[in-house]
Amino acid sequence: MFKAKIVALTLMAIVSTAHATESIDSKPFNVGTGGPTGNYKGMGDDIQTYCGGADVMGDKEFITAITSGSVENLMGIGSKLFSAAVTQEDVLQYFGKTQPRKYNPNNLKIITPLHLESGHLLVPKNYKPGSNDDGMWSKIASWTGGGSEAPETVSIDMLKGQTIGSWGGSIVSGKAISYFLSLGLDVVEVPEAKRNDPQVPVLLVGGHPYAPVQQLLDTGKYDLIPINFNELQDKAPFYVESKVNYIVDGKVKTVPTFGVRAVFVGKSFRKEERNTIMTNLAKCIDENLPDLADDPDTNPNWESVYLLNESGEQTNWSYFNL
C-alpha cells in the first residue's frame, strides 16, 4: 500500500511536470510590435519572414501582435504575454531605472538594435511660459514670432520645470528625458481632440519624417526647435545625435536634435538552454542584415539599422550572444 502511494505520487509529479513543460513549449512565440501600418509591425513581420522558420524557432510559431507600442510591449514581456518585443531604448532605460527588479539587463536582453528615432520639440510661436521666462525663452519667443534669427541650437535646460505635452509612447520618452537630465518636467497627455493645436511645447519621438510633426508645422503655429545634443551625451549616453528634415513654408528645413534607437528585446531565462531561440534570432538577424537592408519588400528602416551597426553603435544594456 505504501509503495503504491509512492508510485502514484511519482506518476502525478511526472504528469504535472509534463503538463508544465507542454504548456511552456506549446505556447507561441508572441512578439509585441506596434500599430498595423507602423515601422515596428513592419520590421517585426520582416524578422518573421527571414527568421521565423524551424531552423531558428524550432517548433515555436513566430507571431507578431499589434500593440500601442513601446510601453505596452515592455509591460507585455513583464506579464509574460510576449516573449519578445520592439521598444525605444529610452523607454527601456527608464523602466530599468524606475522598476529595476522587473526590468533589468539580467532578465531582459537585446536581440538586435534597430533603427533611429528622433526627438521633436515643437514650441507654439510667441510662447511664453508661466515661469523661467528668462533669456533663452525670450529669445525663442522673439525668434518664433519672426523677430530675430533662429539660433543654431537651443539648450534643453530651457525646459526645466516646464509643462510639456505629448501622447502615445512619447509620453514616457518625455518622462525619461526629464529623469535622466534632471529637468523636473510636468509631462501631460494632450487629448486627441487638441492634438492639432496644443497650447504648450510638445515633445514627440518617432521615425522621421513623423506625420504628426509635419501636421503641426503645416498649421504655421509651431516651430521645430534645434536641440543641443552635446548636453545629453554625458548624462544619458544612449541618446545619439540626429538631424531631421521637414517641409516648412514650402522649403526643406534641416533641424539638429537628439535621437534614440528602437531595440528588439527578449526575455532572458535563468537556464541558458531556454535562451536558444533568442540567440538563434540574434544570429539570424545579424547574418541577414545586408539582405534585410537591400530587399525591396522590407521596411526601409533596415538600411538605417545596417549603417548604424556598421558604425559600431551599441548601448550599455546587455545583449544575447551571437
Backbone as numpy.savetxt, mean C-alpha at the origin, in Angstrom:
# Nx Ny Nz CAx CAy CAz Cx Cy Cz
-10.63 -53.79 28.46 -11.46 -52.59 28.46 -10.60 -51.33 28.46
-9.58 -51.35 29.31 -8.68 -50.19 29.39 -7.94 -49.97 28.07
-7.47 -51.12 27.48 -6.77 -51.03 26.19 -7.70 -50.52 25.10
-8.97 -50.95 25.16 -9.94 -50.52 24.16 -10.14 -49.01 24.21
-10.19 -48.45 25.44 -10.35 -47.01 25.59 -9.15 -46.26 25.01
-7.95 -46.82 25.27 -6.73 -46.18 24.74 -6.77 -46.17 23.22
-7.15 -47.32 22.63 -7.23 -47.43 21.17 -8.25 -46.43 20.63
-9.40 -46.34 21.32 -10.46 -45.42 20.87 -10.00 -43.98 20.93
-9.34 -43.62 22.03 -8.84 -42.24 22.18 -7.78 -41.93 21.14
-6.92 -42.92 20.88 -5.87 -42.74 19.87 -6.48 -42.51 18.50
-7.50 -43.32 18.17 -8.18 -43.17 16.88 -8.85 -41.81 16.77
-9.47 -41.35 17.87 -10.11 -40.03 17.87 -9.08 -38.93 17.64
-7.90 -39.07 18.26 -6.84 -38.07 18.08 -6.36 -38.05 16.64
-6.22 -39.25 16.05 -5.77 -39.34 14.66 -6.78 -38.70 13.73
-8.08 -39.03 13.95 -9.14 -38.45 13.12 -9.19 -36.94 13.27
-9.07 -36.48 14.54 -9.10 -35.04 14.80 -7.96 -34.33 14.10
-6.76 -34.93 14.19 -5.59 -34.34 13.52 -5.77 -34.35 12.02
-6.33 -35.46 11.50 -6.55 -35.56 10.06 -7.52 -34.50 9.58
-8.59 -34.27 10.37 -9.56 -33.24 10.00 -8.93 -31.86 10.01
-8.10 -31.59 11.03 -7.43 -30.28 11.13 -6.50 -30.08 9.95
-5.72 -31.15 9.61 -4.80 -31.05 8.48 -5.56 -30.86 7.19
-6.66 -31.64 7.04 -7.47 -31.53 5.82 -8.03 -30.13 5.68
-8.48 -29.55 6.82 -9.04 -28.20 6.80 -8.01 -27.18 6.36
-6.78 -27.31 6.89 -5.71 -26.38 6.51 -5.32 -26.55 5.05
-5.15 -27.81 4.64 -4.65 -28.08 3.30 -5.68 -27.81 2.22
-6.98 -27.96 2.55 -8.00 -27.82 1.53 -8.45 -26.37 1.34
-8.09 -25.50 2.27 -8.49 -24.10 2.17 -7.79 -23.44 0.99
-8.53 -22.70 0.15 -7.89 -22.04 -1.00 -6.87 -21.00 -0.54
-5.97 -20.64 -1.43 -4.98 -19.60 -1.17 -5.62 -18.28 -1.59
-6.31 -17.65 -0.64 -7.04 -16.41 -0.92 -6.11 -15.20 -0.83
-6.18 -14.34 -1.83 -5.30 -13.18 -1.92 -6.14 -11.90 -1.95
-5.92 -11.02 -0.98 -6.61 -9.73 -0.96 -5.97 -8.77 -1.94
-6.77 -8.13 -2.77 -6.22 -7.22 -3.78 -6.81 -5.82 -3.59
-7.75 -5.43 -4.44 -8.33 -4.10 -4.37 -9.62 -4.07 -5.17
-9.97 -2.88 -5.69 -11.18 -2.75 -6.48 -11.11 -3.53 -7.78
-12.24 -3.83 -8.40 -12.27 -4.70 -9.58 -11.50 -4.17 -10.78
-11.32 -2.86 -10.90 -10.60 -2.30 -12.05 -9.26 -1.68 -11.65
-8.84 -1.88 -10.38 -7.63 -1.23 -9.89 -6.36 -2.01 -10.17
-5.23 -1.36 -9.85 -3.92 -1.96 -10.08 -3.70 -3.21 -9.23
-4.16 -3.18 -7.97 -3.92 -4.31 -7.07 -4.59 -5.58 -7.61
-5.83 -5.44 -8.07 -6.54 -6.60 -8.62 -5.86 -7.07 -9.91
-5.50 -6.12 -10.77 -4.85 -6.48 -12.02 -3.54 -7.21 -11.81
-2.73 -6.73 -10.87 -1.44 -7.36 -10.62 -1.61 -8.70 -9.90
-2.63 -8.80 -9.05 -2.92 -10.08 -8.43 -3.32 -11.12 -9.46
-4.12 -10.70 -10.45 -4.51 -11.61 -11.52 -3.30 -12.02 -12.37
-2.37 -11.08 -12.57 -1.15 -11.40 -13.33 -0.31 -12.45 -12.59
-0.20 -12.29 -11.27 0.56 -13.27 -10.48 -0.12 -14.64 -10.56
-1.44 -14.63 -10.53 -2.17 -15.89 -10.67 -1.89 -16.55 -12.02
-1.86 -15.75 -13.09 -1.61 -16.28 -14.43 -0.22 -16.90 -14.54
0.77 -16.21 -14.01 2.16 -16.65 -14.16 2.57 -17.68 -13.10
2.01 -17.59 -11.91 2.51 -18.40 -10.79 1.43 -19.19 -10.07
0.25 -19.29 -10.66 -0.85 -19.97 -9.98 -0.96 -21.45 -10.27
0.03 -22.02 -10.99 -0.01 -23.43 -11.34 0.43 -24.35 -10.22
0.27 -25.64 -10.46 0.58 -26.64 -9.43 2.06 -26.69 -9.09
2.93 -26.30 -10.03 4.37 -26.32 -9.76 4.75 -25.33 -8.66
3.95 -24.30 -8.48 4.18 -23.30 -7.43 3.24 -23.51 -6.24
1.96 -23.75 -6.55 0.92 -23.75 -5.53 0.62 -25.14 -4.97
1.20 -26.19 -5.56 0.83 -27.54 -5.12 -0.63 -27.79 -5.42
-1.39 -28.25 -4.44 -2.81 -28.50 -4.66 -3.69 -27.35 -4.19
-3.07 -26.20 -3.88 -3.82 -25.01 -3.46 -4.34 -24.26 -4.68
-5.55 -23.71 -4.55 -6.12 -22.87 -5.61 -5.86 -21.40 -5.28
-5.23 -20.70 -6.20 -4.91 -19.28 -6.04 -6.15 -18.47 -6.44
-6.73 -17.74 -5.48 -7.96 -16.98 -5.74 -7.73 -15.52 -5.34
-7.97 -14.58 -6.27 -7.85 -13.15 -5.96 -9.21 -12.63 -5.51
-9.23 -11.94 -4.38 -10.47 -11.40 -3.82 -10.51 -9.89 -4.02
-11.68 -9.38 -4.40 -11.89 -7.95 -4.53 -12.09 -7.36 -3.13
-11.34 -6.29 -2.81 -11.42 -5.66 -1.50 -11.36 -4.14 -1.64
-11.42 -3.46 -0.50 -11.29 -1.99 -0.51 -9.84 -1.55 -0.50
-8.89 -2.49 -0.39 -7.48 -2.12 -0.48 -6.65 -2.46 0.73
-5.59 -1.69 0.96 -4.51 -2.00 1.90 -4.97 -2.38 3.30
-5.83 -1.58 3.90 -6.21 -1.81 5.29 -7.02 -3.10 5.42
-8.03 -3.26 4.57 -8.83 -4.49 4.61 -7.95 -5.71 4.35
-6.97 -5.56 3.48 -6.10 -6.69 3.14 -5.25 -7.12 4.34
-4.65 -6.17 5.02 -3.84 -6.52 6.20 -4.69 -7.11 7.31
-5.85 -6.53 7.52 -6.75 -7.06 8.54 -7.22 -8.47 8.16
-7.38 -8.71 6.85 -7.77 -10.02 6.37 -6.72 -11.08 6.61
-5.45 -10.69 6.50 -4.38 -11.63 6.84 -4.39 -11.89 8.35
-4.57 -10.83 9.12 -4.60 -10.97 10.58 -5.73 -11.86 11.06
-6.86 -11.85 10.35 -8.01 -12.67 10.75 -8.05 -14.01 10.02
-7.00 -14.31 9.24 -6.88 -15.58 8.50 -7.85 -15.70 7.34
-8.43 -14.58 6.92 -9.29 -14.59 5.73 -8.44 -14.73 4.47
-7.27 -14.05 4.47 -6.36 -14.10 3.34 -5.04 -14.75 3.74
-4.45 -15.46 2.79 -3.10 -16.01 2.99 -2.06 -14.98 2.60
-2.39 -14.14 1.63 -1.48 -13.11 1.14 -2.30 -11.93 0.65
-1.65 -10.79 0.45 -2.40 -9.61 0.04 -1.44 -8.53 -0.44
-2.01 -7.56 -1.15 -1.26 -6.38 -1.58 -1.59 -5.23 -0.64
-0.55 -4.49 -0.24 -0.77 -3.34 0.64 0.30 -2.29 0.37
0.03 -1.05 0.78 1.06 -0.02 0.70 2.04 -0.20 1.85
3.30 0.08 1.58 4.31 -0.15 2.60 4.15 0.78 3.79
3.69 2.00 3.59 3.51 2.89 4.75 2.41 2.37 5.67
1.37 1.76 5.08 0.31 1.17 5.89 0.86 -0.03 6.67
1.67 -0.85 5.99 2.30 -2.00 6.65 3.18 -1.54 7.81
4.01 -0.54 7.58 4.91 -0.06 8.62 4.12 0.56 9.78
3.04 1.25 9.47 2.21 1.87 10.51 1.54 0.81 11.37
0.99 -0.21 10.74 0.40 -1.32 11.50 1.46 -2.00 12.36
2.67 -2.13 11.80 3.76 -2.76 12.54 4.14 -1.99 13.80
4.06 -0.67 13.73 4.41 0.16 14.89 3.26 0.26 15.90
2.04 0.32 15.42 0.91 0.54 16.31 0.26 -0.75 16.81
0.47 -1.86 16.09 -0.07 -3.17 16.52 1.02 -4.24 16.35
2.15 -4.09 17.03 3.32 -4.94 16.76 3.14 -6.42 17.09
2.25 -6.75 18.00 2.05 -8.17 18.32 1.40 -8.92 17.17
0.55 -8.22 16.43 -0.20 -8.87 15.36 0.49 -8.72 14.01
1.12 -7.57 13.79 1.75 -7.29 12.49 3.23 -6.98 12.72
4.07 -7.94 12.45 5.50 -7.74 12.64 6.27 -8.58 11.61
7.56 -8.29 11.42 8.35 -8.98 10.39 8.56 -10.47 10.64
8.16 -10.97 11.81 8.26 -12.41 12.07 7.07 -13.18 11.52
5.88 -12.60 11.63 4.70 -13.35 11.18 4.08 -12.83 9.89
4.68 -11.79 9.33 4.19 -11.23 8.07 5.39 -10.78 7.26
5.60 -11.39 6.10 6.79 -11.09 5.31 6.41 -10.68 3.88
7.36 -10.04 3.22 7.15 -9.59 1.85 7.49 -10.72 0.88
6.53 -11.04 0.00 6.77 -11.99 -1.07 7.53 -11.29 -2.20
7.05 -10.12 -2.58 7.76 -9.28 -3.54 7.32 -7.84 -3.39
8.24 -6.89 -3.52 7.82 -5.48 -3.60 7.19 -5.23 -4.97
6.28 -4.27 -5.02 5.58 -3.99 -6.28 5.87 -2.56 -6.74
4.90 -1.90 -7.29 5.09 -0.61 -7.95 5.10 0.55 -6.95
5.46 1.71 -7.45 5.52 2.93 -6.65 4.19 3.66 -6.70
3.72 4.11 -5.53 2.55 4.97 -5.46 3.00 6.30 -4.85
2.36 7.38 -5.26 2.84 8.71 -4.89 1.87 9.44 -3.98
2.45 10.29 -3.11 1.65 11.14 -2.24 1.27 12.42 -2.96
0.02 12.82 -2.83 -0.49 14.04 -3.47 -1.09 14.93 -2.39
-0.49 16.09 -2.17 -1.04 17.06 -1.23 -1.68 18.19 -2.02
-3.00 18.29 -1.93 -3.74 19.33 -2.64 -4.27 20.34 -1.64
-4.04 21.62 -1.92 -4.46 22.69 -1.01 -5.42 23.62 -1.75
-6.56 23.95 -1.13 -7.47 24.90 -1.76 -6.78 26.25 -1.98
-7.05 26.87 -3.08 -6.44 28.17 -3.37 -6.88 29.20 -2.33
-5.89 30.01 -1.91 -6.10 31.05 -0.89 -6.43 30.47 0.48
-6.10 29.19 0.68 -6.42 28.55 1.96 -5.55 29.11 3.08
-6.19 29.38 4.22 -5.48 29.81 5.42 -5.97 28.97 6.60
-5.05 28.29 7.27 -5.47 27.45 8.40 -5.84 28.29 9.60
-6.56 27.65 10.54 -6.97 28.35 11.75 -5.81 28.63 12.68
-4.73 27.85 12.56 -3.54 28.04 13.39 -2.31 27.82 12.53
-1.15 28.09 13.10 0.11 27.94 12.36 0.15 28.78 11.09
-0.59 29.88 11.09 -0.61 30.71 9.88 0.60 31.63 9.89
1.78 30.99 9.77 3.00 31.79 9.77 3.54 31.91 8.34
4.84 32.10 8.22 5.45 32.41 6.94 5.11 31.48 5.80
5.26 30.16 6.03 5.07 29.22 4.94 3.64 29.23 4.42
2.66 29.23 5.33 1.27 29.22 4.89 0.91 30.52 4.17
1.47 31.62 4.62 1.20 32.90 3.94 1.74 32.88 2.52
2.92 32.28 2.37 3.50 32.17 1.03 2.66 31.27 0.13
2.18 30.17 0.71 1.36 29.25 -0.08 0.04 29.90 -0.47
-0.57 30.64 0.47 -1.82 31.32 0.16 -1.62 32.33 -0.97
-0.50 33.04 -0.90 -0.20 34.01 -1.95 0.05 33.31 -3.28
0.80 32.21 -3.21 1.13 31.48 -4.44 -0.12 30.84 -5.07
-0.92 30.12 -4.24 -2.10 29.46 -4.79 -3.13 30.47 -5.27
-3.08 31.68 -4.73 -3.98 32.73 -5.19 -3.47 33.47 -6.40
-2.29 33.06 -6.89 -1.74 33.68 -8.10 -0.90 34.91 -7.83
-0.56 35.15 -6.55 0.14 36.37 -6.22 1.65 36.26 -6.19
2.20 35.06 -6.30 3.66 34.92 -6.28 4.06 33.66 -7.01
5.34 33.56 -7.30 5.86 32.40 -8.03 5.91 31.18 -7.11
5.56 30.03 -7.65 5.53 28.80 -6.87 6.92 28.40 -6.43
7.08 27.94 -5.18 8.39 27.47 -4.71 8.72 26.12 -5.34
10.01 25.78 -5.34 10.42 24.47 -5.88 9.83 23.34 -5.07
9.98 23.42 -3.75 9.38 22.44 -2.85 8.91 23.14 -1.58
8.06 22.45 -0.83 7.51 22.99 0.41 7.80 22.01 1.54
8.09 22.54 2.72 8.36 21.69 3.88 7.09 21.00 4.35
7.18 19.69 4.57 6.04 18.94 5.08 5.66 19.38 6.49
6.60 20.04 7.18 6.34 20.52 8.54 5.25 21.58 8.59
4.92 22.17 7.43 3.86 23.17 7.41 2.52 22.58 7.85
2.41 21.24 7.79 1.16 20.59 8.14 1.00 20.34 9.64
2.03 20.63 10.43 1.98 20.32 11.87 0.71 20.87 12.52
0.01 19.96 13.21 -1.18 20.36 13.95 -2.40 20.68 13.10
-2.32 20.43 11.79 -3.41 20.80 10.90 -4.43 19.67 10.73
-5.59 20.06 10.25 -6.60 19.09 9.82 -6.44 18.87 8.34
-6.32 17.62 7.93 -6.28 17.31 6.51 -7.34 16.27 6.20
-7.86 16.32 4.99 -8.88 15.38 4.56 -8.30 14.26 3.73
-9.02 13.16 3.68 -8.60 12.04 2.85 -9.77 11.06 2.76
-9.57 9.98 2.03 -10.58 8.91 1.98 -9.93 7.62 1.52
-10.64 6.51 1.74 -10.11 5.20 1.38 -8.86 4.87 2.19
-7.96 4.07 1.55 -6.72 3.68 2.21 -5.80 4.85 2.49
-6.02 5.98 1.80 -5.16 7.16 2.01 -5.33 7.74 3.41
-6.46 7.42 4.08 -6.64 7.90 5.45 -5.53 7.34 6.35
-5.25 6.05 6.20 -4.19 5.44 7.01 -2.83 5.96 6.58
-2.66 6.26 5.28 -1.41 6.87 4.82 -1.20 8.22 5.50
-2.28 8.97 5.64 -2.19 10.25 6.35 -1.81 10.07 7.81
-2.39 9.06 8.45 -2.04 8.77 9.85 -0.59 8.29 9.96
-0.16 7.53 8.95 1.21 7.02 8.97 2.22 8.16 8.86
1.99 9.07 7.92 2.95 10.17 7.75 2.93 11.08 8.96
1.76 11.24 9.59 1.68 12.02 10.81 2.48 11.36 11.92
2.37 10.02 12.04 3.05 9.27 13.08 4.56 9.30 12.89
5.02 8.98 11.69 6.46 8.84 11.47 7.19 10.19 11.42
6.47 11.27 11.06 7.10 12.59 10.99 6.69 13.50 12.14
5.96 12.93 13.12 5.56 13.68 14.33 4.83 14.98 13.97
3.83 14.89 13.10 3.13 16.08 12.62 1.87 16.39 13.44
1.37 15.41 14.19 0.17 15.66 14.98 -1.04 16.04 14.14
-1.21 15.38 13.00 -2.31 15.70 12.10 -3.64 15.18 12.62
-4.69 15.91 12.33 -6.05 15.43 12.51 -6.54 15.00 11.14
-6.48 13.69 10.87 -6.84 13.17 9.55 -8.32 12.81 9.56
-9.11 13.51 8.76 -10.57 13.29 8.74 -10.99 12.73 7.39
-12.01 11.89 7.42 -12.52 11.34 6.16 -13.45 12.35 5.50
-13.20 12.63 4.23 -14.07 13.52 3.47 -15.26 12.70 2.95
-16.48 13.06 3.30 -17.65 12.31 2.80 -17.68 12.30 1.27
-18.19 11.22 0.72 -18.19 11.07 -0.74 -18.86 12.25 -1.44
-19.92 12.78 -0.85 -20.65 13.89 -1.47 -19.83 15.17 -1.55
-18.75 15.26 -0.73 -17.95 16.49 -0.70 -16.57 16.31 -1.33
-16.32 15.16 -1.96 -14.97 14.90 -2.47 -14.62 15.70 -3.72
-15.62 16.30 -4.34 -15.32 17.15 -5.49 -15.02 18.58 -5.08
-15.15 18.88 -3.76 -14.86 20.23 -3.28 -14.58 20.24 -1.78
-13.56 19.49 -1.32 -13.23 19.52 0.11 -12.68 20.90 0.48
-12.95 21.32 1.69 -12.56 22.67 2.11 -11.26 22.71 2.90
-10.57 21.59 2.97 -9.31 21.50 3.71 -8.25 20.89 2.79
-6.96 21.01 3.16 -5.93 20.30 2.39 -6.25 18.80 2.34
-5.93 18.18 1.23 -6.26 16.77 1.02 -4.98 16.00 0.70
-4.80 14.87 1.39 -3.68 13.98 1.09 -4.23 12.69 0.50
-3.79 12.38 -0.73 -4.20 11.14 -1.40 -2.96 10.41 -1.87
-2.92 9.11 -1.65 -1.79 8.29 -2.09 -2.30 7.27 -3.09
-1.67 7.23 -4.24 -2.10 6.28 -5.27 -1.18 6.32 -6.47
-1.38 5.36 -7.35 -0.62 5.35 -8.60 -0.94 6.58 -9.42
0.04 7.11 -10.09 -0.21 8.33 -10.86 -0.14 8.05 -12.36
-0.93 8.78 -13.14 -1.89 9.80 -12.70 -3.07 9.17 -11.97
-3.47 9.83 -10.89 -4.53 9.33 -10.02 -5.78 10.15 -10.31
-6.83 9.48 -10.76 -8.03 10.17 -11.26 -8.60 11.18 -10.27
-8.75 10.86 -8.96 -9.31 11.86 -8.04 -8.48 13.14 -7.97
-7.15 13.01 -8.12 -6.28 14.19 -8.09 -6.54 15.04 -9.32
-6.58 14.42 -10.50 -6.83 15.17 -11.73 -8.19 15.85 -11.69
-9.19 15.17 -11.11 -10.53 15.76 -11.03 -10.53 17.01 -10.16
-9.79 16.99 -9.04 -9.72 18.18 -8.19 -8.97 19.31 -8.88
-7.89 18.96 -9.59 -7.15 19.99 -10.32 -8.00 20.60 -11.43
-8.85 19.79 -12.04 -9.69 20.29 -13.14 -10.72 21.31 -12.67
-11.04 21.32 -11.37 -11.99 22.31 -10.86 -11.38 23.71 -10.84
-10.04 23.78 -10.87 -9.36 25.07 -10.79 -9.32 25.65 -9.40
-9.77 24.87 -8.40 -9.84 25.37 -7.03 -8.68 24.90 -6.15
-7.81 24.03 -6.70 -6.77 23.41 -5.87 -5.43 23.45 -6.57
-4.38 23.47 -5.75 -3.02 23.35 -6.27 -2.37 22.11 -5.68
-1.57 21.45 -6.49 -0.81 20.29 -6.06 0.53 20.78 -5.54
0.79 20.56 -4.26 1.93 21.15 -3.57 3.19 20.30 -3.76
4.31 20.92 -4.18 5.57 20.17 -4.29 6.19 19.94 -2.91
6.40 18.69 -2.56 6.88 18.32 -1.22 8.39 18.09 -1.22
9.06 18.60 -0.20 10.49 18.39 -0.03 10.73 16.98 0.52
11.10 16.06 -0.36 11.26 14.66 0.02 12.41 14.46 1.01
13.44 15.28 0.96 14.62 15.08 1.80 14.28 15.06 3.29
13.22 15.75 3.68 12.83 15.80 5.09 12.24 14.46 5.57
11.76 13.66 4.64 11.14 12.39 5.00 12.16 11.27 5.12
13.27 11.41 4.40 14.22 10.31 4.23 14.75 9.75 5.55
15.19 10.62 6.44 15.83 10.16 7.68 14.82 9.58 8.67
13.64 10.17 8.73 12.65 9.73 9.71 11.87 8.49 9.28
11.70 8.32 7.98 10.93 7.19 7.46 11.55 6.73 6.14
12.59 5.90 6.22 13.35 5.55 5.02 12.59 4.74 3.98
11.39 4.26 4.32 10.61 3.53 3.31 9.94 4.47 2.32
9.88 5.77 2.63 9.41 6.73 1.63 10.52 6.95 0.60
10.14 7.10 -0.65 11.12 7.30 -1.71 10.76 8.56 -2.50
11.72 9.05 -3.24 11.50 10.26 -4.03 10.62 9.96 -5.24
9.75 10.88 -5.57 8.85 10.67 -6.70 8.53 12.00 -7.37
8.13 11.92 -8.62 7.61 13.08 -9.35 6.34 12.66 -10.07
5.35 13.53 -10.05 4.08 13.22 -10.69 3.77 14.25 -11.77
3.06 13.83 -12.79 2.68 14.70 -13.90 1.17 14.77 -14.02
0.64 16.00 -14.10 -0.79 16.20 -14.27 -1.03 17.34 -15.26
-2.22 17.34 -15.84 -2.61 18.41 -16.74 -3.23 19.54 -15.92
-2.60 20.72 -15.99 -3.10 21.90 -15.29 -3.18 23.04 -16.30
-4.38 23.58 -16.48 -4.61 24.66 -17.45 -4.12 24.25 -18.85
-4.36 23.00 -19.20 -4.03 22.53 -20.54 -2.57 22.18 -20.75
-1.75 22.28 -19.72 -0.32 21.98 -19.83 0.08 20.90 -18.84
1.13 20.16 -19.19 1.64 19.14 -18.28 2.46 19.82 -17.18
2.10 19.52 -15.94 2.82 20.09 -14.79 3.49 18.96 -14.04
4.80 19.07 -13.81 5.56 18.07 -13.06 5.78 18.58 -11.63
5.40 17.76 -10.66 5.47 18.17 -9.26 6.28 17.15 -8.47
7.36 17.58 -7.79 8.13 16.66 -6.94 7.36 16.33 -5.66
7.46 15.09 -5.23 6.74 14.67 -4.02 7.43 13.43 -3.45
6.74 12.71 -2.59 7.27 11.48 -2.03 6.44 10.31 -2.55
7.02 9.13 -2.52 6.31 7.94 -2.94 6.50 6.82 -1.93
5.69 5.80 -2.08 5.78 4.61 -1.23 5.42 3.42 -2.10
6.10 2.30 -1.89 5.85 1.15 -2.74 4.67 0.32 -2.22
3.96 -0.26 -3.16 3.03 -1.32 -2.81 3.86 -2.59 -2.63
3.41 -3.48 -1.75 4.13 -4.73 -1.51 3.14 -5.89 -1.46
3.59 -7.04 -1.92 2.80 -8.27 -1.87 3.31 -9.06 -0.68
2.47 -9.18 0.35 2.90 -9.79 1.62 2.12 -11.07 1.88
2.72 -11.94 2.70 2.06 -13.19 3.05 2.29 -13.56 4.50
1.41 -14.38 5.02 1.55 -14.90 6.37 2.78 -15.79 6.46
3.62 -15.55 7.47 4.80 -16.39 7.71 4.52 -17.32 8.88
4.65 -18.63 8.63 4.33 -19.62 9.65 5.56 -19.97 10.48
5.31 -20.45 11.70 6.40 -20.83 12.59 7.16 -22.05 12.05
6.42 -23.00 11.47 7.06 -24.16 10.86 7.45 -23.83 9.42
8.73 -23.87 9.14 9.25 -23.42 7.85 8.64 -24.16 6.67
8.32 -25.44 6.86 7.77 -26.21 5.74 6.41 -25.69 5.28
5.73 -24.95 6.16 4.43 -24.39 5.78 4.58 -23.09 4.97
5.81 -22.61 4.84 6.06 -21.41 4.05 6.47 -21.73 2.61
6.35 -22.99 2.22 6.81 -23.41 0.90 6.13 -22.63 -0.22
4.81 -22.46 -0.14 4.11 -21.74 -1.20 4.59 -20.30 -1.28
4.82 -19.66 -0.14 5.28 -18.26 -0.13 6.65 -18.13 -0.82
7.56 -19.03 -0.47 8.89 -18.97 -1.09 8.82 -19.33 -2.57
7.94 -20.28 -2.91 7.74 -20.61 -4.33 7.23 -19.41 -5.12
6.27 -18.69 -4.52 5.74 -17.50 -5.18 6.82 -16.43 -5.35
7.61 -16.22 -4.28 8.69 -15.22 -4.35 9.65 -15.55 -5.49
10.03 -16.82 -5.60 10.96 -17.24 -6.66 10.32 -17.12 -8.03
9.07 -17.53 -8.14 8.37 -17.50 -9.42 8.23 -16.07 -9.94
7.81 -15.15 -9.08 7.64 -13.75 -9.50 8.99 -13.16 -9.89
10.03 -13.44 -9.10 11.36 -12.92 -9.41 11.86 -13.44 -10.77
11.66 -14.72 -11.02 12.12 -15.31 -12.28 11.34 -14.81 -13.49
10.07 -14.50 -13.27 9.21 -14.08 -14.38 9.05 -12.57 -14.50
9.76 -11.82 -13.66 9.59 -10.37 -13.66 9.85 -9.72 -15.02
10.91 -10.11 -15.76 11.09 -9.51 -17.09 9.90 -9.75 -18.02
9.32 -10.96 -17.96 8.17 -11.27 -18.81 6.92 -10.53 -18.34
6.76 -10.41 -17.02 5.62 -9.65 -16.50 5.70 -8.19 -16.95
6.92 -7.66 -17.00 7.11 -6.27 -17.44 6.88 -6.10 -18.94
7.25 -7.11 -19.73 7.18 -7.00 -21.20 5.86 -7.47 -21.78
5.14 -8.30 -21.06 3.90 -8.88 -21.57 2.87 -7.77 -21.83
2.36 -7.66 -23.09 1.39 -6.59 -23.39 0.06 -6.77 -22.68
-0.20 -7.96 -22.12 -1.49 -8.22 -21.47 -1.46 -8.03 -19.96
-0.28 -7.73 -19.38 -0.20 -7.54 -17.93 -0.39 -6.08 -17.56
-0.57 -5.84 -16.27 -0.70 -4.48 -15.76 0.56 -3.67 -16.08
0.43 -2.44 -16.58 1.61 -1.64 -16.96 2.56 -1.33 -15.81
2.11 -1.46 -14.56 2.97 -1.16 -13.42 4.10 -2.17 -13.24
4.04 -3.31 -13.92 5.13 -4.28 -13.80 6.45 -3.71 -14.33
6.37 -2.80 -15.27 7.60 -2.14 -15.76 8.26 -1.38 -14.62
7.46 -0.68 -13.82 7.97 0.05 -12.66 8.59 -0.91 -11.65
7.92 -2.05 -11.43 8.44 -3.04 -10.49 9.81 -3.53 -10.94
9.92 -3.83 -12.22 11.18 -4.34 -12.77 12.31 -3.31 -12.59
12.03 -2.05 -12.91 13.06 -1.01 -12.82 13.46 -0.75 -11.37
12.48 -0.74 -10.47 12.79 -0.52 -9.05 13.63 -1.68 -8.49
13.30 -2.90 -8.88 14.08 -4.05 -8.41 15.49 -4.04 -8.97
15.62 -3.63 -10.23 16.94 -3.54 -10.85 17.82 -2.51 -10.16
17.19 -1.46 -9.62 17.96 -0.41 -8.94 18.26 -0.77 -7.49
17.78 -1.93 -7.04 18.09 -2.40 -5.69 17.24 -1.81 -4.60
16.09 -1.20 -4.95 15.21 -0.61 -3.94 14.62 -1.71 -3.05
14.87 -1.64 -1.75 14.30 -2.59 -0.80 13.92 -1.88 0.49
13.17 -2.57 1.31 12.75 -2.02 2.59 13.42 -2.78 3.72
13.28 -2.26 4.95 13.88 -2.96 6.09 12.92 -3.99 6.69
11.76 -4.22 6.07 10.87 -5.30 6.50 11.46 -6.62 6.02
11.04 -7.72 6.62 11.61 -9.02 6.25 10.97 -9.58 4.99
11.74 -10.41 4.27 11.32 -11.01 3.01 11.32 -12.53 3.13
10.46 -13.18 2.33 10.60 -14.63 2.15 11.83 -14.88 1.29
12.57 -15.92 1.62 13.82 -16.23 0.90 13.55 -16.66 -0.52
14.36 -16.18 -1.43 14.29 -16.62 -2.83 15.00 -17.95 -2.97
